[in-house]
Amino acid sequence: MNTAAIDLRLMRSFIAVARTGSVTRAAAELHLTQPALSQHLRELTALIGVALIDRVGRGIALTHAGERLYAQLDPLLAQIDRVLTDAVDQTHLVQGALRIGAIETYARSLVVPAIAAVLTRHPQLRVSVRELPAAAIDRALSENELDVGVAFSHLSSAEIDQRTLFEEKLGLAWLAPSGGRKRQVPLQTVARHPLALLNGDFAMRRQIDAVFAKANIALDVRVEATNVDSLMRLAETGQHATIASRLALPRDTRLAWAPIADGGLTRIGALRWRKGRTFSPAIEQFAQALIERIGTA
Protein backbone atom coordinates (compact mmCIF):
# COMPACT_ATOMS: atom_id res chain seq x y z
CA MET A 1 0.00 0.00 0.00
CA ASN A 2 1.46 3.34 -1.11
CA THR A 3 0.06 5.68 1.56
CA ALA A 4 2.55 8.47 0.74
CA ALA A 5 0.83 9.02 -2.62
CA ILE A 6 -2.67 9.31 -1.14
CA ASP A 7 -3.70 12.97 -0.95
CA LEU A 8 -6.77 14.77 0.39
CA ARG A 9 -8.22 15.08 -3.10
CA LEU A 10 -8.61 11.31 -3.43
CA MET A 11 -9.93 10.88 0.10
CA ARG A 12 -12.52 13.64 -0.31
CA SER A 13 -13.78 12.03 -3.49
CA PHE A 14 -14.19 8.67 -1.73
CA ILE A 15 -15.97 10.23 1.29
CA ALA A 16 -18.38 12.13 -0.97
CA VAL A 17 -19.30 8.97 -2.89
CA ALA A 18 -19.68 6.93 0.30
CA ARG A 19 -21.86 9.57 1.93
CA THR A 20 -24.14 10.26 -1.06
CA GLY A 21 -24.21 6.70 -2.41
CA SER A 22 -23.85 8.10 -5.92
CA VAL A 23 -20.98 9.06 -8.20
CA THR A 24 -23.25 11.58 -9.92
CA ARG A 25 -24.27 13.36 -6.71
CA ALA A 26 -20.72 13.23 -5.33
CA ALA A 27 -19.30 14.76 -8.53
CA ALA A 28 -21.83 17.60 -8.38
CA GLU A 29 -21.04 18.23 -4.70
CA LEU A 30 -17.30 18.44 -5.38
CA HIS A 31 -17.71 20.37 -8.66
CA LEU A 32 -15.99 17.61 -10.60
CA THR A 33 -16.92 15.74 -13.76
CA GLN A 34 -18.03 12.15 -13.29
CA PRO A 35 -15.03 10.79 -15.24
CA ALA A 36 -12.66 12.79 -13.02
CA LEU A 37 -14.29 11.50 -9.85
CA SER A 38 -14.25 7.93 -11.14
CA GLN A 39 -10.52 8.32 -11.86
CA HIS A 40 -9.97 9.44 -8.25
CA LEU A 41 -11.70 6.30 -7.00
CA ARG A 42 -9.57 4.10 -9.24
CA GLU A 43 -6.37 5.81 -8.07
CA LEU A 44 -7.33 5.41 -4.41
CA THR A 45 -8.22 1.75 -4.87
CA ALA A 46 -4.91 1.09 -6.64
CA LEU A 47 -2.88 2.85 -3.96
CA ILE A 48 -4.64 1.07 -1.06
CA GLY A 49 -4.61 -2.28 -2.84
CA VAL A 50 -8.15 -3.41 -1.90
CA ALA A 51 -11.59 -2.82 -3.40
CA LEU A 52 -13.55 -0.06 -1.62
CA ILE A 53 -16.68 0.23 -3.78
CA ASP A 54 -18.77 -2.30 -5.69
CA ARG A 55 -20.95 -1.30 -8.63
CA VAL A 56 -24.50 -2.50 -7.93
CA GLY A 57 -26.82 -1.88 -10.87
CA ARG A 58 -26.81 1.88 -11.42
CA GLY A 59 -25.61 2.60 -7.90
CA ILE A 60 -22.69 1.78 -5.67
CA ALA A 61 -22.17 -0.13 -2.44
CA LEU A 62 -19.24 0.00 -0.05
CA THR A 63 -17.21 -3.13 0.45
CA HIS A 64 -16.34 -4.20 3.99
CA ALA A 65 -12.98 -2.43 3.62
CA GLY A 66 -14.77 0.63 2.22
CA GLU A 67 -17.18 0.78 5.18
CA ARG A 68 -14.33 0.61 7.69
CA LEU A 69 -12.34 3.25 5.82
CA TYR A 70 -15.35 5.57 5.59
CA ALA A 71 -16.22 5.20 9.28
CA GLN A 72 -12.70 6.19 10.36
CA LEU A 73 -11.80 8.68 7.62
CA ASP A 74 -14.96 10.82 7.63
CA PRO A 75 -14.45 12.29 11.14
CA LEU A 76 -10.73 12.78 10.47
CA LEU A 77 -11.41 14.85 7.35
CA ALA A 78 -14.02 16.85 9.24
CA GLN A 79 -11.39 17.58 11.90
CA ILE A 80 -8.90 18.66 9.22
CA ASP A 81 -11.51 21.04 7.80
CA ARG A 82 -12.08 22.56 11.25
CA VAL A 83 -8.33 23.00 11.79
CA LEU A 84 -7.90 24.68 8.40
CA THR A 85 -10.88 26.97 8.99
CA ASP A 86 -9.57 27.91 12.41
CA ALA A 87 -6.13 28.66 10.98
CA VAL A 88 -7.66 31.03 8.43
CA ASP A 89 -9.83 32.70 11.07
CA GLN A 90 -6.80 33.22 13.33
CA THR A 91 -4.97 35.13 10.60
CA HIS A 92 -7.60 37.89 10.80
CA LEU A 93 -7.25 38.42 14.54
CA VAL A 94 -5.35 41.48 15.73
CA GLN A 95 -3.37 39.95 18.57
CA GLY A 96 0.11 38.99 19.71
CA ALA A 97 3.01 41.45 19.71
CA LEU A 98 3.82 44.34 17.39
CA ARG A 99 7.33 45.87 17.39
CA ILE A 100 7.61 49.34 15.87
CA GLY A 101 10.66 51.50 15.32
CA ALA A 102 10.34 55.20 14.50
CA ILE A 103 12.46 58.30 14.41
CA GLU A 104 11.76 60.48 17.44
CA THR A 105 9.55 63.08 15.74
CA TYR A 106 7.37 60.52 14.00
CA ALA A 107 7.17 58.32 17.09
CA ARG A 108 5.73 61.05 19.28
CA SER A 109 3.54 62.90 16.81
CA LEU A 110 2.25 60.04 14.66
CA VAL A 111 3.08 56.53 15.89
CA VAL A 112 1.99 56.81 19.53
CA PRO A 113 -1.42 58.37 18.67
CA ALA A 114 -1.94 55.73 15.96
CA ILE A 115 -1.13 52.93 18.42
CA ALA A 116 -3.52 54.42 20.97
CA ALA A 117 -6.29 54.24 18.37
CA VAL A 118 -5.45 50.61 17.50
CA LEU A 119 -5.38 49.54 21.15
CA THR A 120 -8.78 51.08 21.74
CA ARG A 121 -10.19 48.61 19.23
CA HIS A 122 -7.83 45.70 19.97
CA PRO A 123 -6.77 45.82 23.64
CA GLN A 124 -5.35 42.29 23.50
CA LEU A 125 -2.50 43.50 21.26
CA ARG A 126 0.89 44.13 22.88
CA VAL A 127 2.99 46.90 21.34
CA SER A 128 6.56 48.09 21.81
CA VAL A 129 7.76 51.37 20.26
CA ARG A 130 11.47 52.16 19.97
CA GLU A 131 12.72 55.64 19.08
CA LEU A 132 15.77 55.13 16.87
CA PRO A 133 17.75 56.96 14.17
CA ALA A 134 16.58 56.06 10.67
CA ALA A 135 19.60 53.89 9.82
CA ALA A 136 19.22 51.95 13.07
CA ILE A 137 15.59 51.24 12.21
CA ASP A 138 16.60 49.63 8.93
CA ARG A 139 19.27 47.54 10.67
CA ALA A 140 16.73 46.35 13.24
CA LEU A 141 14.26 45.48 10.49
CA SER A 142 16.90 43.50 8.61
CA GLU A 143 17.82 41.59 11.77
CA ASN A 144 14.14 40.88 12.57
CA GLU A 145 14.25 42.95 15.76
CA LEU A 146 11.36 45.11 14.52
CA ASP A 147 8.22 44.29 12.56
CA VAL A 148 7.80 47.69 10.92
CA GLY A 149 9.46 51.11 10.96
CA VAL A 150 8.45 54.71 10.30
CA ALA A 151 11.35 56.71 8.91
CA PHE A 152 12.66 58.40 5.75
CA SER A 153 12.08 56.96 2.29
CA HIS A 154 15.47 57.96 0.84
CA LEU A 155 17.40 55.33 2.79
CA SER A 156 18.60 52.61 0.44
CA SER A 157 18.70 48.93 1.38
CA ALA A 158 18.15 45.84 -0.74
CA GLU A 159 16.51 44.16 2.26
CA ILE A 160 13.88 46.84 2.92
CA ASP A 161 10.54 47.59 1.25
CA GLN A 162 8.51 50.70 1.93
CA ARG A 163 5.21 52.50 1.47
CA THR A 164 5.29 56.29 1.07
CA LEU A 165 3.18 58.05 3.70
CA PHE A 166 3.68 61.79 3.23
CA GLU A 167 6.09 64.53 2.17
CA GLU A 168 7.22 67.35 4.45
CA LYS A 169 9.67 70.24 4.53
CA LEU A 170 12.13 70.96 7.29
CA GLY A 171 11.78 74.40 8.78
CA LEU A 172 13.30 76.92 11.15
CA ALA A 173 11.80 77.00 14.66
CA TRP A 174 12.51 79.93 16.94
CA LEU A 175 10.93 81.76 19.84
CA ALA A 176 8.57 84.50 18.71
CA PRO A 177 6.07 86.57 20.73
CA SER A 178 3.14 85.39 18.64
CA GLY A 179 4.40 81.91 17.78
CA GLY A 180 2.57 80.20 14.94
CA ARG A 181 3.65 79.46 11.39
CA LYS A 182 5.45 81.93 9.14
CA ARG A 183 6.24 82.19 5.45
CA GLN A 184 9.28 80.51 3.99
CA VAL A 185 12.72 81.66 5.12
CA PRO A 186 15.81 81.63 2.88
CA LEU A 187 19.01 79.80 3.76
CA GLN A 188 20.80 83.06 4.51
CA THR A 189 18.24 83.94 7.20
CA VAL A 190 18.66 80.56 8.84
CA ALA A 191 22.43 81.05 8.93
CA ARG A 192 22.04 84.26 10.97
CA HIS A 193 20.53 82.36 13.91
CA PRO A 194 22.60 80.61 16.59
CA LEU A 195 21.42 77.04 16.18
CA ALA A 196 20.85 73.89 18.21
CA LEU A 197 20.86 70.84 15.93
CA LEU A 198 21.03 67.06 16.09
CA ASN A 199 24.53 65.67 15.84
CA GLY A 200 26.04 64.06 12.77
CA ASP A 201 24.79 60.58 13.64
CA PHE A 202 21.35 61.57 12.39
CA ALA A 203 20.23 61.53 8.76
CA MET A 204 18.41 64.85 9.19
CA ARG A 205 21.60 66.61 10.31
CA ARG A 206 23.54 65.18 7.38
CA GLN A 207 20.77 66.37 5.06
CA ILE A 208 20.94 69.89 6.56
CA ASP A 209 24.73 70.07 6.33
CA ALA A 210 24.70 68.93 2.69
CA VAL A 211 22.20 71.62 1.65
CA PHE A 212 24.07 74.48 3.32
CA ALA A 213 27.46 73.22 2.13
CA LYS A 214 26.16 73.11 -1.45
CA ALA A 215 25.01 76.73 -1.07
CA ASN A 216 28.40 77.60 0.47
CA ILE A 217 26.68 78.97 3.59
CA ALA A 218 28.15 78.33 7.03
CA LEU A 219 25.81 77.59 9.93
CA ASP A 220 26.33 78.94 13.44
CA VAL A 221 25.82 75.68 15.37
CA ARG A 222 26.18 76.34 19.11
CA VAL A 223 24.66 73.13 20.53
CA GLU A 224 24.43 69.55 19.27
CA ALA A 225 21.96 67.12 20.84
CA THR A 226 20.81 63.53 20.41
CA ASN A 227 17.04 64.11 20.48
CA VAL A 228 14.59 66.59 19.03
CA ASP A 229 12.87 67.21 22.36
CA SER A 230 16.07 68.77 23.70
CA LEU A 231 16.29 71.00 20.63
CA MET A 232 12.77 72.26 21.21
CA ARG A 233 13.49 73.02 24.87
CA LEU A 234 16.59 74.96 23.87
CA ALA A 235 14.66 76.88 21.22
CA GLU A 236 11.94 77.79 23.74
CA THR A 237 14.54 79.55 25.90
CA GLY A 238 14.95 82.08 23.11
CA GLN A 239 18.73 81.67 22.98
CA HIS A 240 18.81 79.32 19.98
CA ALA A 241 16.77 78.41 16.93
CA THR A 242 16.60 74.91 15.50
CA ILE A 243 15.77 73.12 12.26
CA ALA A 244 13.09 70.46 12.46
CA SER A 245 9.87 69.07 11.10
CA ARG A 246 6.69 70.96 11.98
CA LEU A 247 5.54 67.69 13.56
CA ALA A 248 8.25 68.11 16.20
CA LEU A 249 6.77 71.31 17.64
CA PRO A 250 5.44 70.85 21.18
CA ARG A 251 1.74 71.40 21.76
CA ASP A 252 0.84 74.95 22.85
CA THR A 253 4.36 76.15 22.07
CA ARG A 254 5.34 79.80 21.58
CA LEU A 255 7.79 78.75 18.88
CA ALA A 256 7.29 80.09 15.40
CA TRP A 257 7.97 77.74 12.52
CA ALA A 258 8.63 78.47 8.86
CA PRO A 259 9.62 76.10 6.04
CA ILE A 260 13.11 76.70 4.68
CA ALA A 261 13.11 77.74 1.03
CA ASP A 262 15.23 74.96 -0.42
CA GLY A 263 14.04 71.76 -2.11
CA GLY A 264 16.90 69.82 -0.59
CA LEU A 265 15.29 70.11 2.82
CA THR A 266 12.23 68.14 1.80
CA ARG A 267 11.88 64.60 3.11
CA ILE A 268 9.39 61.79 2.63
CA GLY A 269 8.07 59.77 5.54
CA ALA A 270 7.59 56.09 4.82
CA LEU A 271 6.42 52.88 6.41
CA ARG A 272 9.33 50.44 6.07
CA TRP A 273 9.59 46.69 6.59
CA ARG A 274 11.86 43.76 5.80
CA LYS A 275 11.45 42.65 2.19
CA GLY A 276 9.30 39.55 1.81
CA ARG A 277 7.55 39.97 5.15
CA THR A 278 3.80 39.34 5.10
CA PHE A 279 1.80 42.00 6.91
CA SER A 280 0.00 40.65 9.95
CA PRO A 281 -3.47 41.99 10.82
CA ALA A 282 -1.77 44.03 13.57
CA ILE A 283 0.57 45.71 11.08
CA GLU A 284 -2.33 46.39 8.70
CA GLN A 285 -4.37 47.96 11.50
CA PHE A 286 -1.41 50.08 12.58
CA ALA A 287 -0.73 51.24 9.00
CA GLN A 288 -4.36 52.29 8.58
CA ALA A 289 -4.39 54.14 11.90
CA LEU A 290 -1.10 55.83 10.98
CA ILE A 291 -2.53 57.09 7.69
CA GLU A 292 -5.59 58.42 9.51
CA ARG A 293 -3.36 60.19 12.03
CA ILE A 294 -1.25 61.76 9.29
CA GLY A 295 -4.44 63.14 7.74
CA THR A 296 -5.20 65.05 10.94
CA ALA A 297 -1.67 66.04 12.03
Secondary structure as UniProt FT lines:
FT   HELIX           3..5
FT   HELIX           8..20
FT   HELIX           23..30
FT   HELIX           34..48
FT   STRAND          53..56
FT   TURN            57..58
FT   STRAND          59..62
FT   HELIX           64..90
FT   TURN            91..92
FT   STRAND          97..102
FT   HELIX           104..106
FT   HELIX           107..111
FT   HELIX           112..121
FT   TURN            123..124
FT   STRAND          126..131
FT   HELIX           134..142
FT   TURN            143..144
FT   STRAND          148..152
FT   TURN            158..159
FT   STRAND          160..175
FT   STRAND          180..181
FT   HELIX           187..191
FT   STRAND          194..198
FT   TURN            200..201
FT   HELIX           203..214
FT   TURN            215..216
FT   STRAND          220..225
FT   HELIX           228..236
FT   TURN            237..238
FT   STRAND          241..245
FT   HELIX           246..248
FT   TURN            251..252
FT   STRAND          255..260
FT   HELIX           263..265
FT   STRAND          266..274
FT   TURN            275..276
FT   HELIX           281..296
//
